[in-house]
Each structure stands twice: as C-alpha cells, then as structure tokens.
Amino acid sequence: MKYRHFPIVTLVLALCLAAGSVLRGEVIEQIIVKVNGEILTKTDLENRQIAALRQAGHQIDPKTDDAQLRRLLDEVTPQLLVNTVDEMLLVQRGRELGYKMGDEQFNSVLENIKKDNKIESDEQFQAALKAENMTMAELRKNLERQMIVSRVQQNEVMSKIAVNDEEARAYYEAHKSEFTSPRTVTLREILVNVPGDGKTVNVGLDEQAKAKIETIRQRALNGDSFEKLAADLSDAASRTNAGLIGPLSISDLSPEVQKLLEPMKPGDITQPLRSQRGYQIFKLESATAPETKTFEEAREEISNRVFTDKRRDEFEKYLTKLRAQAIIEWKNADVKKAYDQGLAQPHATTES
C-alpha cells in the first residue's frame, strides 16, 4: 500500500533532527496522533523513521533519491507506527503503576553503558552523546521508557504465564523432529583432479584421472593405508589431515553422496564419484544414527519454547486490550492507513 509521506524538506535537516518549521520565532509542530492525550509529532515520526532505517542497515545520505527514500519508508513505517503507539500505551500504563527510573538506577545503567562501550571518562561519554545528537536528559528519558516497557511486560504479562506438563508434552509430540539430532558421518576422501578450464572436458585427461582413482581405490581395498594414500596422492586440501573430513550432518551432503553412503558400514570405501574438480572416493570412518531426546531430556528446552510462544500470544492480547481501551486520535488519514497496515502484519508487537 502506498501512502503520502510528510515531506522531508531535506535529508540533511532530517538527519540533524530538525525541530520543525519556524513561524514568528516559535516552533510549530504538526501533530500526527494523540494517544490518551500524549502527542506524537511529525518530527518524532521522522526521527524514528531515520533510526529504523539505520537499524535495518540502510545507508541514508544526501544522494538518496526521493523514490528510493519513499520505498524504504514504505517498508518500515507501518510496523514502526504500531510499535510507537504500543510503546506509548505501555509507558502510560507503567506510569499508572508508579514505575519510574530513580537516580541510582539511572547511574547504574550509565556505568554499564560506559563499561560495555569502553568509555573511561565523562568527557568521552559526553562526546559520544554529542555524536549521536543526544543530550543526557534525552538519554535518560529513552532509558526510562525502555525500563518501564520492560517492567510492564514482566509484571503484567510474563509473571502470569505458566507452562504445565500437558502443554509441554503436546508440544514435544508435535515437534519431535526438532529434538532429533540428524545422522552424522566422518569420512576420509581422496581426490584426483582433472586438469582443465572448467568449461570443457579433455577426454584423455578425464580417463587418466579415472584410471588413477580406480588404482588408488584398489590399493586401499588390498590393504594399503587409506590415510597414507590420501596424504601422498590426494589433490584435495584435506590431504594435510590424511583426507579426514567431518563429522558432517548427512543432510549437508549432496544427494549423490548420500546415496553412496547409505548402505555403507565403517571401513567401507565408495565407488569413484565424478565431481566438478575430478574423481573422488570416500572411506566411511564412523557414523552416528539419528537420536531423539526423550521428553525428560528436552523438558527445559520445551518449556522455554512453549513459554516464548505463550508470551508472544499473551503480550499481543495485552496490547490489543490497551489499544481498545485507549483514545487514539489520528490527525492524518494517510498515516492512519499505514498504522492499520502495520496492525494487519503478523506479530505486530513491541516486545522488549
């Protein structure tokens, strides 16, 4: 769905977090939406759009043309609007519950930020804030909002979720393949290259390579050490390790190699196989059969997965309830359409 974007006067202004248009010496802001009386402005939205594009890895610079910028905004804005309104609702709920960030908690978070980013002085920290066009007050506001959202989710949703044995067993039976380790094989290989440009085949060279690999295979069958043959005669990089490769998941091998290995027992050697580089033979060193964890062995992993699924579902229900109880007043029909599009997308939640 396409919708009209608010004109970003210049990308440079947007990147510098422009505060809006000036009229008679006062900053005039366009309100996008009111959520229980709290406003989201045009500048707020533009700043969040820029942050979302950066987070998605898009490089935004003055050379970005309008069509490309609009396409990128079309991708991020619907979900961004949903997340923004949800965040506003969660923060409002948290404040109703009395949540706030005290000085001690804020200072503790600051110290962790400095430690994680190897910032050793207040001067360095102030320089880092300036590089992000952010003040200490803005940082504290953002951190407090994150903390409130997290506490609301924990206390209003997660603390009320439990996983019973019946749910866990039902999940295990429905997803048993997820708790089954695949068959693995450890091989040794010998490769004889067929010289060429990779585009055409020299029949004479191909036949020489085939004859050589057949001779090597027969020597191995007659009792010569496969490991020594691989170290002395193989053209594969694995020759430095006596041809050893693996352990490998059987599913990671080509269907042709899988078919060759299927009836083999440890110690068996395959028939020569023509590969892109030349002719190969493999010796099966060892193999492990697929193994499925018992319910008890997988119990903790199952509980975590079921809990994660329930948390997502219950959190979405909680947000749906907050949205239904809120007074949300949209001031632009096109942005409202984008918000509705975001709601229609799967799992449109603001999980911390």
Secondary structure per residue as TSV (DSSP state, phi and psi in degrees):
chain	resnum	aa	ss	phi	psi
A	1	M	-	360.0	134.2
A	2	K	-	-101.8	145.8
A	3	Y	-	-145.8	158.0
A	4	R	-	-76.0	129.9
A	5	H	-	-89.2	154.1
A	6	F	-	-66.3	134.1
A	7	P	-	-63.4	127.1
A	8	I	-	-91.8	105.7
A	9	V	S	-49.9	-52.6
A	10	T	-	-144.6	152.6
A	11	L	H	-65.1	-33.2
A	12	V	H	-62.4	-43.6
A	13	L	H	-61.8	-41.7
A	14	A	H	-65.5	-43.4
A	15	L	H	-65.0	-28.4
A	16	C	T	-87.2	10.7
A	17	L	T	60.4	56.6
A	18	A	-	-57.1	142.0
A	19	A	-	-90.3	-4.5
A	20	G	-	122.2	-178.2
A	21	S	E	-85.1	152.0
A	22	V	E	-107.7	129.9
A	23	L	E	-137.7	119.1
A	24	R	T	57.3	36.8
A	25	G	T	78.1	3.8
A	26	E	E	-117.2	145.8
A	27	V	E	-79.4	122.1
A	28	I	E	-105.9	117.1
A	29	E	-	-107.0	140.3
A	30	Q	-	-89.9	126.4
A	31	I	E	-85.4	129.7
A	32	I	E	-88.2	-46.3
A	33	V	E	-155.9	149.8
A	34	K	E	-112.5	128.6
A	35	V	E	-118.1	104.4
A	36	N	T	52.0	38.7
A	37	G	T	90.5	-18.3
A	38	E	E	-81.6	134.8
A	39	I	E	-101.2	150.0
A	40	L	E	-117.7	123.5
A	41	T	E	-97.4	169.2
A	42	K	H	-57.9	-42.8
A	43	T	H	-65.6	-41.3
A	44	D	H	-56.4	-45.7
A	45	L	H	-64.3	-45.8
A	46	E	H	-61.2	-42.2
A	47	N	H	-62.5	-41.3
A	48	R	H	-67.5	-37.2
A	49	Q	H	-61.4	-45.5
A	50	I	H	-62.7	-44.4
A	51	A	H	-62.2	-39.9
A	52	A	H	-65.9	-40.3
A	53	L	H	-65.0	-41.6
A	54	R	H	-64.2	-42.5
A	55	Q	H	-63.0	-32.8
A	56	A	T	-79.1	-1.9
A	57	G	T	89.5	9.9
A	58	H	-	-81.0	131.8
A	59	Q	-	-87.2	115.0
A	60	I	-	-105.2	123.2
A	61	D	-	-145.3	170.0
A	62	P	T	-59.5	-16.8
A	63	K	T	-82.4	-10.0
A	64	T	-	-64.0	122.2
A	65	D	-	-78.5	162.0
A	66	D	H	-59.8	-40.5
A	67	A	H	-64.2	-42.3
A	68	Q	H	-66.9	-42.1
A	69	L	H	-62.5	-42.1
A	70	R	H	-65.4	-37.4
A	71	R	H	-64.5	-43.3
A	72	L	H	-64.0	-40.3
A	73	L	H	-66.4	-35.9
A	74	D	H	-60.2	-32.0
A	75	E	H	-73.9	-41.0
A	76	V	H	-97.7	-24.3
A	77	T	H	-68.1	-42.8
A	78	P	H	-56.1	-51.2
A	79	Q	H	-68.1	-34.5
A	80	L	H	-60.8	-42.3
A	81	L	H	-63.9	-42.4
A	82	V	H	-62.0	-47.3
A	83	N	H	-62.7	-37.2
A	84	T	H	-67.0	-46.7
A	85	V	H	-65.0	-41.0
A	86	D	H	-61.3	-41.8
A	87	E	H	-61.7	-42.6
A	88	M	H	-60.5	-42.9
A	89	L	H	-65.5	-41.2
A	90	L	H	-67.7	-41.5
A	91	V	H	-64.9	-41.9
A	92	Q	H	-60.5	-42.2
A	93	R	H	-64.4	-41.2
A	94	G	H	-62.7	-38.4
A	95	R	H	-69.4	-33.7
A	96	E	H	-61.1	-34.1
A	97	L	T	-84.7	-0.9
A	98	G	T	87.8	14.6
A	99	Y	-	-76.9	136.3
A	100	K	-	-159.9	163.2
A	101	M	-	-100.1	116.2
A	102	G	-	-80.0	169.7
A	103	D	H	-60.2	-42.4
A	104	E	H	-63.0	-43.5
A	105	Q	H	-66.1	-42.3
A	106	F	H	-61.2	-45.2
A	107	N	H	-64.1	-35.6
A	108	S	H	-65.7	-42.1
A	109	V	H	-64.2	-41.4
A	110	L	H	-58.4	-44.6
A	111	E	H	-62.6	-38.5
A	112	N	H	-66.1	-39.9
A	113	I	H	-61.9	-45.3
A	114	K	H	-61.7	-42.6
A	115	K	H	-64.9	-46.4
A	116	D	H	-63.4	-31.7
A	117	N	T	-101.7	9.2
A	118	K	T	54.9	44.4
A	119	I	-	-97.1	121.3
A	120	E	-	-102.9	-8.7
A	121	S	S	-143.5	159.8
A	122	D	H	-63.6	-32.6
A	123	E	H	-64.2	-42.7
A	124	Q	H	-63.8	-38.7
A	125	F	H	-66.5	-41.9
A	126	Q	H	-63.4	-37.8
A	127	A	H	-65.7	-37.9
A	128	A	H	-66.5	-40.4
A	129	L	H	-62.3	-43.6
A	130	K	H	-62.1	-38.3
A	131	A	H	-63.5	-26.3
A	132	E	T	-96.3	9.6
A	133	N	T	55.2	43.0
A	134	M	-	-132.0	142.0
A	135	T	-	-96.5	167.1
A	136	M	H	-62.9	-37.1
A	137	A	H	-64.4	-40.3
A	138	E	H	-67.5	-38.9
A	139	L	H	-62.0	-45.3
A	140	R	H	-62.4	-41.3
A	141	K	H	-61.1	-44.1
A	142	N	H	-65.2	-43.4
A	143	L	H	-65.1	-39.0
A	144	E	H	-65.1	-40.7
A	145	R	H	-62.8	-42.6
A	146	Q	H	-62.0	-42.9
A	147	M	H	-63.2	-42.9
A	148	I	H	-64.3	-45.4
A	149	V	H	-58.4	-44.2
A	150	S	H	-63.8	-42.5
A	151	R	H	-68.4	-38.0
A	152	V	H	-63.0	-46.2
A	153	Q	H	-61.1	-42.9
A	154	Q	H	-66.2	-49.1
A	155	N	H	-83.0	-31.2
A	156	E	H	-92.9	-20.0
A	157	V	T	-124.8	-63.9
A	158	M	G	-63.2	-37.4
A	159	S	G	-67.0	-15.2
A	160	K	G	-101.2	4.9
A	161	I	-	-99.8	133.4
A	162	A	-	-134.7	150.6
A	163	V	-	-114.6	114.0
A	164	N	-	-90.3	168.8
A	165	D	H	-63.3	-37.1
A	166	E	H	-63.2	-43.7
A	167	E	H	-63.8	-41.9
A	168	A	H	-64.4	-43.9
A	169	R	H	-66.8	-37.4
A	170	A	H	-63.6	-40.8
A	171	Y	H	-65.3	-42.3
A	172	Y	H	-59.9	-46.2
A	173	E	H	-66.3	-34.9
A	174	A	H	-80.1	-19.0
A	175	H	T	-129.2	34.9
A	176	K	G	-60.4	-31.8
A	177	S	G	-63.0	-26.8
A	178	E	G	-70.4	-17.5
A	179	F	G	-109.3	18.5
A	180	T	E	-111.4	121.2
A	181	S	E	-79.9	138.9
A	182	P	-	-74.0	164.0
A	183	R	-	-63.6	136.8
A	184	T	E	-121.6	154.0
A	185	V	E	-134.4	146.6
A	186	T	E	-116.1	128.5
A	187	L	E	-123.6	163.2
A	188	R	E	-121.9	143.4
A	189	E	E	-127.6	152.6
A	190	I	E	-131.7	129.1
A	191	L	E	-120.5	134.8
A	192	V	E	-115.1	115.1
A	193	N	E	-68.2	148.2
A	194	V	-	-107.9	107.4
A	195	P	-	-58.6	145.4
A	196	G	S	162.8	179.1
A	197	D	-	-92.8	1.4
A	198	G	S	83.7	-6.5
A	199	K	S	-108.1	-36.7
A	200	T	S	-122.1	159.5
A	201	V	-	-115.1	125.6
A	202	N	-	-86.6	110.5
A	203	V	H	-59.2	-41.0
A	204	G	H	-62.7	-46.2
A	205	L	H	-66.0	-36.1
A	206	D	H	-63.7	-43.5
A	207	E	H	-68.0	-35.7
A	208	Q	H	-63.2	-44.4
A	209	A	H	-64.2	-40.4
A	210	K	H	-64.2	-42.1
A	211	A	H	-64.3	-38.3
A	212	K	H	-65.8	-43.4
A	213	I	H	-68.6	-32.8
A	214	E	H	-67.9	-36.8
A	215	T	H	-66.5	-43.6
A	216	I	H	-61.8	-42.7
A	217	R	H	-62.3	-42.6
A	218	Q	H	-65.1	-36.7
A	219	R	H	-62.7	-40.5
A	220	A	H	-66.2	-39.5
A	221	L	H	-67.3	-28.8
A	222	N	T	-81.7	-4.0
A	223	G	T	118.3	-6.6
A	224	D	-	-65.2	149.1
A	225	S	-	-66.7	120.8
A	226	F	H	-61.7	-38.6
A	227	E	H	-60.9	-43.4
A	228	K	H	-69.9	-38.6
A	229	L	H	-61.6	-41.7
A	230	A	H	-64.7	-43.5
A	231	A	H	-66.1	-35.2
A	232	D	H	-89.1	-32.5
A	233	L	H	-120.8	-15.4
A	234	S	-	-74.1	145.1
A	235	D	-	-96.5	2.2
A	236	A	S	-82.5	155.2
A	237	A	G	-62.8	-23.9
A	238	S	G	-70.6	-4.5
A	239	R	G	-60.1	-29.6
A	240	T	G	-67.0	-16.6
A	241	N	G	-117.3	30.1
A	242	A	T	57.7	31.6
A	243	G	T	82.5	4.5
A	244	L	E	-74.0	130.4
A	245	I	E	-138.6	138.2
A	246	G	E	114.9	-176.6
A	247	P	E	-69.9	147.0
A	248	L	E	-124.5	143.3
A	249	S	E	-69.7	133.8
A	250	I	G	-58.8	-29.3
A	251	S	G	-71.6	-15.9
A	252	D	G	-84.2	-8.5
A	253	L	S	-90.9	158.4
A	254	S	-	-66.4	152.4
A	255	P	H	-54.8	-34.6
A	256	E	H	-66.0	-44.4
A	257	V	H	-68.4	-39.9
A	258	Q	H	-56.8	-42.1
A	259	K	H	-65.3	-38.5
A	260	L	H	-65.3	-39.5
A	261	L	H	-80.0	-22.7
A	262	E	T	-52.2	-46.4
A	263	P	T	-88.7	0.5
A	264	M	-	-81.2	153.2
A	265	K	-	-113.9	156.5
A	266	P	T	-51.0	131.7
A	267	G	T	101.8	-20.1
A	268	D	-	-71.4	153.8
A	269	I	B	-122.5	135.9
A	270	T	-	-75.6	163.4
A	271	Q	-	-67.1	157.8
A	272	P	-	-59.1	139.4
A	273	L	E	-121.8	128.2
A	274	R	E	-82.0	119.8
A	275	S	-	-111.6	-178.3
A	276	Q	S	-63.2	-33.5
A	277	R	S	-90.0	-25.2
A	278	G	E	167.5	-140.7
A	279	Y	E	-112.5	137.2
A	280	Q	E	-127.1	150.9
A	281	I	E	-129.7	152.9
A	282	F	E	-127.0	142.9
A	283	K	E	-111.1	129.1
A	284	L	E	-81.2	112.4
A	285	E	E	-80.6	-49.2
A	286	S	E	-159.2	160.9
A	287	A	E	-147.3	145.2
A	288	T	E	-116.8	138.6
A	289	A	-	-78.3	155.7
A	290	P	-	-56.9	140.4
A	291	E	E	-134.0	127.3
A	292	T	E	-103.0	127.6
A	293	K	-	-64.0	145.4
A	294	T	-	-72.0	165.8
A	295	F	T	-57.6	-43.0
A	296	E	T	-66.3	-38.4
A	297	E	T	-65.0	-33.6
A	298	A	T	-97.5	5.5
A	299	R	H	-55.9	-46.7
A	300	E	H	-66.4	-43.1
A	301	E	H	-63.2	-41.2
A	302	I	H	-62.0	-46.2
A	303	S	H	-59.8	-41.5
A	304	N	H	-63.1	-41.7
A	305	R	H	-68.0	-45.0
A	306	V	H	-63.9	-41.3
A	307	F	H	-61.1	-43.4
A	308	T	H	-61.5	-43.1
A	309	D	H	-64.6	-43.4
A	310	K	H	-67.3	-38.4
A	311	R	H	-61.6	-44.4
A	312	R	H	-61.9	-45.9
A	313	D	H	-66.4	-45.1
A	314	E	H	-68.9	-34.5
A	315	F	H	-67.6	-38.1
A	316	E	H	-65.5	-39.7
A	317	K	H	-62.5	-41.3
A	318	Y	H	-63.5	-44.0
A	319	L	H	-65.6	-38.9
A	320	T	H	-60.6	-39.1
A	321	K	H	-66.2	-44.2
A	322	L	H	-61.3	-41.9
A	323	R	H	-62.7	-42.3
A	324	A	H	-66.4	-32.7
A	325	Q	H	-84.1	-14.5
A	326	A	S	-83.4	156.4
A	327	I	-	-100.7	104.2
A	328	I	E	-111.2	115.4
A	329	E	E	-113.0	106.7
A	330	W	E	-84.9	137.4
A	331	K	S	-106.3	1.2
A	332	N	-	-144.1	120.3
A	333	A	H	-65.4	-36.1
A	334	D	H	-69.0	-39.5
A	335	V	H	-68.9	-35.0
A	336	K	H	-61.1	-39.5
A	337	K	H	-62.8	-40.3
A	338	A	H	-63.6	-39.9
A	339	Y	H	-61.4	-45.2
A	340	D	H	-62.5	-36.6
A	341	Q	H	-63.8	-42.0
A	342	G	H	-61.5	-40.1
A	343	L	H	-62.9	-31.3
A	344	A	H	-76.5	-15.2
A	345	Q	S	-75.2	150.7
A	346	P	T	-67.7	141.4
A	347	H	T	54.2	50.1
A	348	A	-	-81.2	74.2
A	349	T	-	-124.0	160.1
A	350	T	-	-111.5	71.5
A	351	E	-	-85.3	140.5
A	352	S	-	-89.7	360.0
